[in-house]
Amino acid sequence: MQEARYYRRENGHIYCELCPQACRLEEGQKGICQARFVQEGKLMTSNYFLCAALNFDPIEKKPLYHFYPGWEILSLGTSGCNLHCVFCQNWSLAHGDRTAGLKKVSSAQILDAIQARPLREQLGLAYTYNEPTVWYEFVLENAAFMAERGYKNVLVTNGLINPQPLNELLPYIHGMNIDVKAFNDAFYRRYCRGKGVQDVLRTVEQAHQSCHLELTYLVITSLNDDLAEIGRFVDWVASLDPEIPVHFSRYFPAHQLEVPPTSLETMETIYQQAREKLSYVYLGNVMDMDRSSTYCPNCGNLLIARRGYGIESRGIKGKSCTNCGNTIRLEGHIYGEKEY
């Protein structure tokens, strides 16, 4: 256990100020994330330096397609989440047994694990699997430790964090994938126990000013697949930066939600619609090499071919299209190629 950051005492209550859920707690109570609780008048965190999962993954699995393509990254997570999505694909980690399988891990041990691996797996760390912002104290401390030693830190997050704690964390974060679950408040309230999408959009805007950013939108049959709504989402991204890579992922039944999988026809329509205004659009969970590969937004030249999580560099040198010379949005360099 560790005393949590970002809370205040007022009128006999503890108010958590880490995320927009703004839990008001009394002695012995837990927040909606189940990772923060009140003990002896202090807000404590139960998952400090406790790890539930630790694996080396392709960076493309996060998904990040424009951040050091072809590299692998050490992915780790704990328990807890500040949303309760009925379609959660990692429910056992987000809200399952918070004592099973949790092991204490130190920054020094994590560093040793990375340094013992081949060069391809020495990119850095991805905080993922559960919601990393509810692991805030550990992530902040460990991200600073790793960044000071030249390693990259990546957050895979639902974006539900308040501006001040995010501002403190961002200097150590090099890449983020933020999950925008829908583009309307009602969806967040009904299916995620959230308050609305605006808190997430604010995080997107804040992160965009600081680090490499990609977005994911899970397309769920009949719930958030309305083409007009997705059009508004695309317009919003384009107004912020049309070169932000966006991943539209196909839904399959998970946890408590059993609506049919998203049709391939719907996914293709969304892809074509988004490509009209965004430079880099991808489809996930569709097993379509064409829709997961990177093309030059200027001339259409194939730059990076993808099959599953494997990549092949084709028409790109450094950060330029070999056909037309257009500069491509890319953070870092493709594994095996020198930096230009």
Protein Blocks (a to p, Z undefined) as FASTA:
>chain_A
ZZdehiadeehiacdfkbmnlpacdehiacfkopacceehiacdfkgoiafbdcdddfkl
mpcfkgoghiacdddddeddfbdcfkbcklmmmmmcfkgopacddfklmmmmmmmpcfkl
mnbccdehiafklmmmmmmmmmmmmmmnopacddddehiacfklmmmmmmmpcbdcdddf
bjcfklmmmmnopabjklmmmmmmmmmmmmccdddddddehklmcfklmmmmmmmmmmmo
mmbccdddddddehjbccdcddfklmmmmmmmmmmmpmbdcdehklpaklmcccdfknop
afbdcehjbccdfkbghjacfklopacddehjdehiacZZ
